[in-house]
Amino acid sequence: MSEEALKELDKEVKKLKRMANEQASVLHDLIEDRLPAAFEDLPAIAQSTYDACKLWAEANARLVAAQKG
């Protein structure tokens, strides 16, 4: 992988990590501030958080693999 491609992948990983952290913050706010009254929001927010973290993990795994060889 070229140096430019590695930089782009690193940039993508950082963006996805930020997005995952933002989604985790939404989940945290739900748990801390709105439960149990907003329990019906829990499945959708949890799924969105999971999806964001999974996207980050997949991109990060690609970056680690690319950096190794």
N, CA, C and O atoms as CSV, one atom per row, in Angstrom:
chain,resi,resn,atom,element,x,y,z
A,1,MET,N,N,0.854,-1.178,0.000
A,1,MET,CA,C,0.000,0.000,0.000
A,1,MET,C,C,0.897,1.238,0.000
A,1,MET,O,O,1.889,1.296,0.727
A,2,SER,N,N,0.548,2.200,-0.802
A,2,SER,CA,C,1.354,3.419,-0.907
A,2,SER,C,C,1.242,4.257,0.366
A,2,SER,O,O,0.312,4.098,1.157
A,3,GLU,N,N,2.194,5.135,0.537
A,3,GLU,CA,C,2.200,6.030,1.693
A,3,GLU,C,C,0.944,6.910,1.697
A,3,GLU,O,O,0.357,7.167,2.748
A,4,GLU,N,N,0.546,7.364,0.518
A,4,GLU,CA,C,-0.665,8.191,0.401
A,4,GLU,C,C,-1.911,7.400,0.811
A,4,GLU,O,O,-2.780,7.921,1.510
A,5,ALA,N,N,-1.991,6.158,0.381
A,5,ALA,CA,C,-3.135,5.314,0.740
A,5,ALA,C,C,-3.160,5.046,2.242
A,5,ALA,O,O,-4.229,5.027,2.852
A,6,LEU,N,N,-1.993,4.839,2.837
A,6,LEU,CA,C,-1.920,4.647,4.294
A,6,LEU,C,C,-2.406,5.888,5.030
A,6,LEU,O,O,-3.126,5.778,6.023
A,7,LYS,N,N,-2.020,7.061,4.553
A,7,LYS,CA,C,-2.462,8.306,5.183
A,7,LYS,C,C,-3.976,8.455,5.089
A,7,LYS,O,O,-4.625,8.874,6.047
A,8,GLU,N,N,-4.534,8.110,3.935
A,8,GLU,CA,C,-5.993,8.190,3.754
A,8,GLU,C,C,-6.715,7.215,4.678
A,8,GLU,O,O,-7.739,7.553,5.272
A,9,LEU,N,N,-6.178,6.007,4.793
A,9,LEU,CA,C,-6.782,5.008,5.671
A,9,LEU,C,C,-6.687,5.450,7.125
A,9,LEU,O,O,-7.638,5.276,7.886
A,10,ASP,N,N,-5.561,6.016,7.514
A,10,ASP,CA,C,-5.401,6.534,8.874
A,10,ASP,C,C,-6.413,7.643,9.145
A,10,ASP,O,O,-7.006,7.699,10.223
A,11,LYS,N,N,-6.606,8.510,8.180
A,11,LYS,CA,C,-7.589,9.598,8.300
A,11,LYS,C,C,-8.999,9.027,8.461
A,11,LYS,O,O,-9.782,9.518,9.274
A,12,GLU,N,N,-9.319,7.987,7.685
A,12,GLU,CA,C,-10.626,7.344,7.790
A,12,GLU,C,C,-10.815,6.717,9.170
A,12,GLU,O,O,-11.886,6.833,9.766
A,13,VAL,N,N,-9.777,6.054,9.676
A,13,VAL,CA,C,-9.858,5.425,10.998
A,13,VAL,C,C,-10.119,6.480,12.065
A,13,VAL,O,O,-10.951,6.276,12.949
A,14,LYS,N,N,-9.424,7.591,11.991
A,14,LYS,CA,C,-9.624,8.665,12.971
A,14,LYS,C,C,-11.034,9.230,12.896
A,14,LYS,O,O,-11.651,9.510,13.923
A,15,LYS,N,N,-11.540,9.395,11.689
A,15,LYS,CA,C,-12.908,9.907,11.511
A,15,LYS,C,C,-13.918,8.920,12.096
A,15,LYS,O,O,-14.844,9.319,12.802
A,16,LEU,N,N,-13.738,7.640,11.802
A,16,LEU,CA,C,-14.666,6.629,12.304
A,16,LEU,C,C,-14.583,6.500,13.820
A,16,LEU,O,O,-15.592,6.239,14.475
A,17,LYS,N,N,-13.397,6.680,14.382
A,17,LYS,CA,C,-13.261,6.636,15.838
A,17,LYS,C,C,-14.012,7.804,16.468
A,17,LYS,O,O,-14.693,7.636,17.480
A,18,ARG,N,N,-13.886,8.982,15.871
A,18,ARG,CA,C,-14.614,10.145,16.378
A,18,ARG,C,C,-16.119,9.909,16.319
A,18,ARG,O,O,-16.844,10.233,17.260
A,19,MET,N,N,-16.578,9.346,15.215
A,19,MET,CA,C,-18.002,9.068,15.064
A,19,MET,C,C,-18.466,8.031,16.084
A,19,MET,O,O,-19.556,8.160,16.641
A,20,ALA,N,N,-17.656,7.010,16.333
A,20,ALA,CA,C,-18.004,5.987,17.329
A,20,ALA,C,C,-18.063,6.613,18.719
A,20,ALA,O,O,-18.958,6.306,19.507
A,21,ASN,N,N,-17.108,7.490,19.016
A,21,ASN,CA,C,-17.113,8.164,20.313
A,21,ASN,C,C,-18.336,9.059,20.477
A,21,ASN,O,O,-18.918,9.128,21.559
A,22,GLU,N,N,-18.722,9.736,19.414
A,22,GLU,CA,C,-19.920,10.576,19.471
A,22,GLU,C,C,-21.164,9.730,19.727
A,22,GLU,O,O,-22.028,10.109,20.518
A,23,GLN,N,N,-21.249,8.587,19.057
A,23,GLN,CA,C,-22.406,7.711,19.245
A,23,GLN,C,C,-22.399,7.123,20.655
A,23,GLN,O,O,-23.455,6.974,21.270
A,24,ALA,N,N,-21.217,6.789,21.166
A,24,ALA,CA,C,-21.114,6.282,22.540
A,24,ALA,C,C,-21.577,7.344,23.528
A,24,ALA,O,O,-22.168,7.023,24.559
A,25,SER,N,N,-21.310,8.600,23.216
A,25,SER,CA,C,-21.750,9.696,24.076
A,25,SER,C,C,-23.277,9.798,24.095
A,25,SER,O,O,-23.879,10.071,25.134
A,26,VAL,N,N,-23.889,9.578,22.939
A,26,VAL,CA,C,-25.361,9.585,22.871
A,26,VAL,C,C,-25.920,8.469,23.745
A,26,VAL,O,O,-26.884,8.676,24.484
A,27,LEU,N,N,-25.319,7.296,23.660
A,27,LEU,CA,C,-25.752,6.161,24.484
A,27,LEU,C,C,-25.544,6.472,25.961
A,27,LEU,O,O,-26.411,6.188,26.787
A,28,HIS,N,N,-24.405,7.049,26.289
A,28,HIS,CA,C,-24.120,7.407,27.684
A,28,HIS,C,C,-25.151,8.400,28.214
A,28,HIS,O,O,-25.647,8.253,29.331
A,29,ASP,N,N,-25.467,9.409,27.407
A,29,ASP,CA,C,-26.459,10.398,27.826
A,29,ASP,C,C,-27.818,9.751,28.052
A,29,ASP,O,O,-28.526,10.097,28.998
A,30,LEU,N,N,-28.179,8.821,27.192
A,30,LEU,CA,C,-29.444,8.107,27.380
A,30,LEU,C,C,-29.435,7.377,28.715
A,30,LEU,O,O,-30.392,7.459,29.484
A,31,ILE,N,N,-28.359,6.670,28.982
A,31,ILE,CA,C,-28.270,5.876,30.201
A,31,ILE,C,C,-28.260,6.773,31.432
A,31,ILE,O,O,-28.968,6.511,32.404
A,32,GLU,N,N,-27.465,7.818,31.387
A,32,GLU,CA,C,-27.306,8.681,32.553
A,32,GLU,C,C,-28.508,9.590,32.805
A,32,GLU,O,O,-28.875,9.830,33.955
A,33,ASP,N,N,-29.117,10.092,31.742
A,33,ASP,CA,C,-30.089,11.166,31.904
A,33,ASP,C,C,-31.537,10.796,31.612
A,33,ASP,O,O,-32.451,11.418,32.153
A,34,ARG,N,N,-31.759,9.800,30.768
A,34,ARG,CA,C,-33.118,9.602,30.276
A,34,ARG,C,C,-33.751,8.270,30.655
A,34,ARG,O,O,-34.968,8.116,30.554
A,35,LEU,N,N,-32.948,7.311,31.087
A,35,LEU,CA,C,-33.541,6.036,31.491
A,35,LEU,C,C,-34.064,6.162,32.906
A,35,LEU,O,O,-33.504,6.937,33.681
A,36,PRO,N,N,-35.081,5.459,33.275
A,36,PRO,CA,C,-35.797,4.428,32.535
A,36,PRO,C,C,-36.918,4.953,31.638
A,36,PRO,O,O,-37.508,4.184,30.879
A,37,ALA,N,N,-37.216,6.234,31.712
A,37,ALA,CA,C,-38.362,6.764,30.963
A,37,ALA,C,C,-38.212,6.579,29.456
A,37,ALA,O,O,-39.204,6.338,28.767
A,38,ALA,N,N,-36.999,6.688,28.933
A,38,ALA,CA,C,-36.785,6.613,27.482
A,38,ALA,C,C,-36.290,5.233,27.054
A,38,ALA,O,O,-35.523,5.116,26.098
A,39,PHE,N,N,-36.723,4.202,27.752
A,39,PHE,CA,C,-36.233,2.852,27.469
A,39,PHE,C,C,-36.495,2.410,26.035
A,39,PHE,O,O,-35.760,1.577,25.506
A,40,GLU,N,N,-37.525,2.952,25.402
A,40,GLU,CA,C,-37.828,2.551,24.027
A,40,GLU,C,C,-36.789,3.059,23.035
A,40,GLU,O,O,-36.702,2.535,21.925
A,41,ASP,N,N,-36.008,4.055,23.402
A,41,ASP,CA,C,-34.936,4.566,22.544
A,41,ASP,C,C,-33.686,3.688,22.600
A,41,ASP,O,O,-32.819,3.774,21.730
A,42,LEU,N,N,-33.601,2.857,23.614
A,42,LEU,CA,C,-32.390,2.076,23.851
A,42,LEU,C,C,-31.986,1.165,22.694
A,42,LEU,O,O,-30.815,1.187,22.317
A,43,PRO,N,N,-32.878,0.365,22.105
A,43,PRO,CA,C,-32.434,-0.526,21.025
A,43,PRO,C,C,-31.829,0.212,19.823
A,43,PRO,O,O,-30.793,-0.205,19.304
A,44,ALA,N,N,-32.448,1.274,19.389
A,44,ALA,CA,C,-31.944,1.996,18.212
A,44,ALA,C,C,-30.605,2.666,18.497
A,44,ALA,O,O,-29.698,2.619,17.666
A,45,ILE,N,N,-30.478,3.283,19.658
A,45,ILE,CA,C,-29.225,3.957,19.998
A,45,ILE,C,C,-28.117,2.927,20.220
A,45,ILE,O,O,-26.979,3.136,19.799
A,46,ALA,N,N,-28.445,1.831,20.872
A,46,ALA,CA,C,-27.446,0.779,21.078
A,46,ALA,C,C,-26.984,0.209,19.739
A,46,ALA,O,O,-25.791,-0.032,19.551
A,47,GLN,N,N,-27.903,-0.006,18.815
A,47,GLN,CA,C,-27.541,-0.542,17.500
A,47,GLN,C,C,-26.672,0.449,16.733
A,47,GLN,O,O,-25.694,0.056,16.097
A,48,SER,N,N,-27.017,1.709,16.790
A,48,SER,CA,C,-26.209,2.728,16.113
A,48,SER,C,C,-24.803,2.797,16.696
A,48,SER,O,O,-23.829,2.966,15.963
A,49,THR,N,N,-24.701,2.668,18.004
A,49,THR,CA,C,-23.394,2.671,18.664
A,49,THR,C,C,-22.593,1.449,18.252
A,49,THR,O,O,-21.407,1.556,17.941
A,50,TYR,N,N,-23.225,0.304,18.248
A,50,TYR,CA,C,-22.565,-0.930,17.819
A,50,TYR,C,C,-22.079,-0.806,16.378
A,50,TYR,O,O,-20.936,-1.149,16.073
A,51,ASP,N,N,-22.934,-0.323,15.503
A,51,ASP,CA,C,-22.565,-0.183,14.087
A,51,ASP,C,C,-21.380,0.759,13.905
A,51,ASP,O,O,-20.469,0.473,13.129
A,52,ALA,N,N,-21.393,1.875,14.616
A,52,ALA,CA,C,-20.291,2.838,14.508
A,52,ALA,C,C,-18.983,2.230,15.014
A,52,ALA,O,O,-17.930,2.422,14.407
A,53,CYS,N,N,-19.052,1.507,16.111
A,53,CYS,CA,C,-17.850,0.869,16.657
A,53,CYS,C,C,-17.350,-0.233,15.732
A,53,CYS,O,O,-16.142,-0.412,15.571
A,54,LYS,N,N,-18.264,-0.963,15.131
A,54,LYS,CA,C,-17.865,-2.029,14.211
A,54,LYS,C,C,-17.174,-1.453,12.975
A,54,LYS,O,O,-16.165,-1.994,12.523
A,55,LEU,N,N,-17.704,-0.367,12.430
A,55,LEU,CA,C,-17.062,0.277,11.281
A,55,LEU,C,C,-15.648,0.718,11.631
A,55,LEU,O,O,-14.718,0.525,10.848
A,56,TRP,N,N,-15.489,1.314,12.816
A,56,TRP,CA,C,-14.158,1.718,13.250
A,56,TRP,C,C,-13.234,0.507,13.382
A,56,TRP,O,O,-12.096,0.542,12.912
A,57,ALA,N,N,-13.714,-0.559,14.015
A,57,ALA,CA,C,-12.887,-1.744,14.235
A,57,ALA,C,C,-12.431,-2.366,12.916
A,57,ALA,O,O,-11.285,-2.799,12.793
A,58,GLU,N,N,-13.314,-2.408,11.948
A,58,GLU,CA,C,-12.964,-2.973,10.638
A,58,GLU,C,C,-11.911,-2.114,9.935
A,58,GLU,O,O,-10.946,-2.640,9.379
A,59,ALA,N,N,-12.099,-0.802,9.961
A,59,ALA,CA,C,-11.139,0.094,9.325
A,59,ALA,C,C,-9.803,0.052,10.064
A,59,ALA,O,O,-8.746,0.077,9.434
A,60,ASN,N,N,-9.846,-0.011,11.379
A,60,ASN,CA,C,-8.624,-0.075,12.155
A,60,ASN,C,C,-7.860,-1.365,11.877
A,60,ASN,O,O,-6.632,-1.353,11.800
A,61,ALA,N,N,-8.564,-2.459,11.728
A,61,ALA,CA,C,-7.920,-3.734,11.399
A,61,ALA,C,C,-7.241,-3.657,10.026
A,61,ALA,O,O,-6.147,-4.188,9.839
A,62,ARG,N,N,-7.894,-2.996,9.078
A,62,ARG,CA,C,-7.273,-2.814,7.756
A,62,ARG,C,C,-6.007,-1.967,7.856
A,62,ARG,O,O,-5.007,-2.252,7.199
A,63,LEU,N,N,-6.059,-0.921,8.685
A,63,LEU,CA,C,-4.895,-0.054,8.863
A,63,LEU,C,C,-3.746,-0.822,9.509
A,63,LEU,O,O,-2.607,-0.728,9.052
A,64,VAL,N,N,-4.028,-1.568,10.549
A,64,VAL,CA,C,-2.979,-2.338,11.235
A,64,VAL,C,C,-2.354,-3.344,10.261
A,64,VAL,O,O,-1.133,-3.492,10.217
A,65,ALA,N,N,-3.185,-4.027,9.492
A,65,ALA,CA,C,-2.674,-5.000,8.527
A,65,ALA,C,C,-1.807,-4.321,7.462
A,65,ALA,O,O,-0.764,-4.851,7.077
A,66,ALA,N,N,-2.235,-3.161,6.994
A,66,ALA,CA,C,-1.494,-2.433,5.966
A,66,ALA,C,C,-0.147,-1.933,6.512
A,66,ALA,O,O,0.852,-1.900,5.794
A,67,GLN,N,N,-0.141,-1.553,7.770
A,67,GLN,CA,C,1.093,-1.051,8.371
A,67,GLN,C,C,2.110,-2.165,8.590
A,67,GLN,O,O,3.317,-1.920,8.594
A,68,LYS,N,N,1.622,-3.388,8.772
A,68,LYS,CA,C,2.515,-4.537,8.995
A,68,LYS,C,C,3.156,-5.013,7.709
A,68,LYS,O,O,4.266,-5.546,7.722
A,69,GLY,N,N,2.480,-4.829,6.628
A,69,GLY,CA,C,3.109,-5.388,5.445
A,69,GLY,C,C,2.516,-4.966,4.205
A,69,GLY,O,O,2.966,-5.376,3.135
